[in-house]
Amino acid sequence: MASGNPLFNEKAYQQAISRTEGLMTLQGTINKTFFLLLLCAVSGILSYHHYQSVAPFTGIISIITFVIAMMIIFKKTTAPMLTPIYAIGEGLVLGLVSAAYNAQYQGIVGQAIAITLLVFFVMLFIYKTKIIRVTNGFLIGLSAAMGAILLFYIISAIMMLFGAANYFTSTSALSIGVNVLICGVAAFNFLVDFHFIDELTSRLAVPKYMEWYAGFSLILTLVWLYLEILRLLGRSNSRN
């Protein structure tokens, strides 16, 4: 079974199977995701309102957060201890990014947060009510889209290094269209993630600590969607 989110793969969860008290559940994963989201939001708010004090440490915060993420990915048993730290670090970085956007476009941050949370809850509702069913074709298509987006990001980053026009700096109608498409892929990725966790926990005895790992993975998708929505709103405002 494939997932659009590269962090959700069956092999990763099968390797974590053991005889433990308490098993991973979809609801437990959602609860931990909300907790991590709260930590991310609190640290983000602090960073946002104390931009000048935190900004000088942007580089080191980003590096530490990235290292922690790699540790979680490659040693999943550390997830209960490290994912809260990761969420705090991610929040600090997002607060700085949000402050920079808000300095250019007043009110844009609140709009981006509201839209991101709305999309998350809508996708959770759609999944639970099975309005859209996650089929094998859906999984394959979304995985292909994720791979294409990753390649697109890499090419755009290389172009930016050489000063060429690229997705990250462009405000053209085409870049806005691509932006909307990426937001859509990120949103549908929630359906795949929920489905994958639900299917996996119904067939395998996965230890409880993997809820933290899954929550970490869902937070990554939330952050990705938020940044793309923030970018989309910024582009739209710049063309008005």
C-alpha positions in Angstrom: 0.0 0.0 0.0 1.5 3.3 -1.1 1.0 6.8 0.4 1.5 10.2 -1.0 3.4 11.2 2.1 6.9 9.5 1.8 7.1 9.3 5.6 4.0 7.0 5.6 5.2 3.7 4.2 4.2 0.2 5.4 7.7 -1.0 5.8 8.4 1.7 8.4 5.5 0.6 10.5 6.1 -3.1 10.1 9.6 -2.7 11.4 8.1 -1.2 14.6 5.8 -4.1 15.3 6.5 -5.5 18.8 4.8 -6.9 21.8 3.8 -3.8 23.7 1.0 -2.6 25.9 -1.2 -0.2 24.0 -1.3 -0.1 20.2 -1.4 2.7 17.7 -4.9 3.9 16.7 -6.2 6.5 14.3 -7.8 8.5 17.1 -4.6 8.4 19.2 -2.7 9.7 16.2 -5.1 12.6 15.7 -4.9 13.5 19.4 -1.1 13.6 19.3 -1.2 15.6 16.1 -3.4 18.2 17.8 -1.0 18.4 20.7 2.0 18.9 18.4 0.0 21.5 16.5 -0.6 23.3 19.7 3.1 23.4 20.5 3.9 24.6 17.0 1.2 27.3 17.3 2.4 28.6 20.7 6.1 28.7 19.6 5.0 30.3 16.3 3.1 33.0 18.1 6.0 33.8 20.4 8.4 33.9 17.4 6.0 36.1 15.4 5.6 38.7 18.2 9.3 38.7 19.1 10.6 38.6 15.5 13.6 40.8 16.1 14.8 38.8 19.1 14.4 35.4 17.4 15.5 36.3 13.8 19.3 36.3 14.5 19.0 32.6 15.5 17.0 31.5 12.4 19.9 29.6 10.9 20.7 27.5 14.0 17.0 26.9 14.8 16.5 25.6 11.2 19.5 23.3 11.4 18.6 21.9 14.8 15.0 21.4 13.7 16.1 19.6 10.5 18.5 17.3 12.5 15.8 16.4 14.9 13.5 15.6 12.0 16.1 13.3 10.5 16.6 11.6 13.9 12.9 10.9 14.2 12.7 9.5 10.6 15.6 7.2 11.0 15.0 6.2 14.6 11.3 6.1 15.2 11.5 5.1 18.9 12.7 8.6 19.6 9.5 10.1 18.3 7.7 10.5 21.7 10.7 12.5 23.0 11.7 14.4 19.9 8.5 15.3 18.1 7.4 17.9 20.7 10.9 19.5 20.4 10.6 19.4 16.6 7.1 21.0 16.7 8.5 23.8 18.9 11.4 24.4 16.5 9.1 24.3 13.4 6.8 26.8 15.1 9.7 29.2 15.7 10.7 29.1 12.0 7.1 29.4 10.8 6.6 32.4 13.1 9.5 34.2 11.4 8.3 33.4 8.0 4.8 34.5 8.9 6.1 37.8 10.3 8.0 38.5 7.1 4.9 37.9 5.0 2.7 40.0 7.3 5.1 42.9 7.1 4.3 43.0 3.3 0.7 42.0 3.4 -1.2 42.9 6.6 -3.7 40.2 7.8 -2.4 37.5 5.4 -1.2 35.2 8.3 -4.5 34.9 9.9 -6.1 34.1 6.6 -3.5 31.4 5.9 -3.9 29.8 9.3 -7.7 29.8 9.0 -7.7 28.2 5.5 -5.1 25.6 6.5 -7.1 24.5 9.6 -10.3 24.5 7.6 -8.8 22.3 4.9 -7.5 19.9 7.5 -10.9 19.5 9.2 -12.7 19.3 5.9 -10.4 16.5 4.8 -10.9 14.7 8.1 -14.7 15.0 7.7 -14.5 13.8 4.1 -12.4 10.8 5.1 -14.6 9.8 8.0 -17.8 10.1 6.0 -16.2 8.4 3.0 -17.3 11.1 0.6 -14.1 10.4 -1.3 -12.8 6.8 -1.2 -9.1 6.2 -1.3 -8.6 3.6 -4.0 -5.4 2.1 -5.3 -5.6 4.4 -8.3 -5.9 7.4 -6.0 -2.9 6.3 -4.1 -0.8 5.8 -7.2 -1.8 9.1 -8.7 -1.1 11.1 -5.6 2.3 9.4 -5.1 3.2 10.4 -8.7 2.0 14.0 -8.1 4.2 14.2 -4.9 7.2 13.0 -6.8 6.6 15.5 -9.5 6.2 18.3 -7.0 9.5 17.4 -5.3 11.3 17.4 -8.6 9.7 20.8 -9.4 10.9 22.2 -6.1 14.4 21.0 -6.7 14.6 22.5 -10.2 13.1 25.8 -8.9 15.6 26.0 -6.1 18.5 25.5 -8.6 17.1 28.2 -10.8 16.8 30.5 -7.8 20.5 30.0 -7.0 21.4 31.1 -10.5 19.1 34.1 -10.3 16.7 32.8 -12.9 12.9 33.2 -12.8 11.5 30.4 -10.6 8.4 29.3 -8.8 9.5 30.6 -5.4 9.9 34.2 -6.4 7.5 34.5 -9.4 4.1 36.2 -9.1 2.9 35.3 -12.6 -0.5 33.8 -13.3 1.2 30.5 -14.2 2.9 30.4 -10.8 -0.4 31.1 -9.1 -2.0 28.2 -11.0 0.8 25.9 -10.0 0.5 27.1 -6.4 -3.2 26.2 -6.4 -2.4 22.8 -7.8 0.2 22.1 -5.1 -2.2 23.2 -2.4 -4.7 20.7 -3.8 -2.2 17.9 -3.7 -1.2 18.7 -0.2 -4.9 18.7 0.9 -5.7 15.3 -0.7 -2.6 14.0 0.9 -4.4 14.1 4.2 -7.0 11.6 2.9 -4.2 9.2 2.0 -2.5 9.6 5.4 -5.7 9.0 7.3 -6.5 6.0 5.2 -3.0 4.6 5.6 -3.0 4.8 9.3 -6.5 3.5 9.6 -5.8 0.5 7.4 -2.5 -0.2 9.0 -3.8 -0.2 12.6 -6.6 -2.5 11.7 -4.2 -5.2 10.3 -1.0 -4.9 12.4 -0.1 -4.6 16.1 1.9 -1.3 15.8 3.3 0.0 19.1 1.9 3.2 20.7 5.0 5.3 20.1 4.3 5.2 16.4 1.4 7.6 17.0 4.0 10.2 17.7 5.8 9.4 14.4 2.5 9.5 12.5 1.6 12.8 14.2 5.0 14.2 13.2 4.3 13.2 9.6 0.9 14.8 9.6 2.4 18.0 11.0 4.8 18.1 8.1 1.9 18.0 5.7 0.1 20.8 7.7 3.2 22.9 7.6 3.7 22.3 3.8 0.0 23.2 3.1 0.3 26.4 5.3 3.4 27.6 3.5 1.8 27.0 0.1 -1.4 28.8 1.1 0.7 31.7 2.6 2.6 31.9 -0.7 -0.6 31.8 -2.7 -2.2 34.6 -0.7 1.0 36.7 -1.0 1.1 36.3 -4.8 -2.6 37.2 -5.0 -2.1 40.3 -3.0 0.9 41.4 -5.0 -1.1 41.3 -8.2 -3.9 43.5 -6.8 
